[in-house]
Amino acid sequence: MTLYDFERQVLEQIDHQVATASADELFAGGYLRGHISLAVAQCESRDSLSIAALCQGVETSLSQACAAGELVAADETLVRQMWQQLQRVAR
């Protein structure tokens, strides 16, 4: 599986949840979309097109955002749980 296949599957999972998602899940999905897109762009700029590099990029981006106070603790937990779930489903 390529980085782009993985990205597509993750984003499709987020899109698929829209019809039945709670407000919190919609928030987490939308929030993750931005971090995923950023991580893909960074992978491309570094010519590091592995799924591992993408996942690490998302983790780093989330950690930086949390350290900057972008999310309250409950939202951070929700976003991180969704990211873990999306990774499991996409692989």
Beta strands, then each sheet from edge to edge (+ up, - down):
end
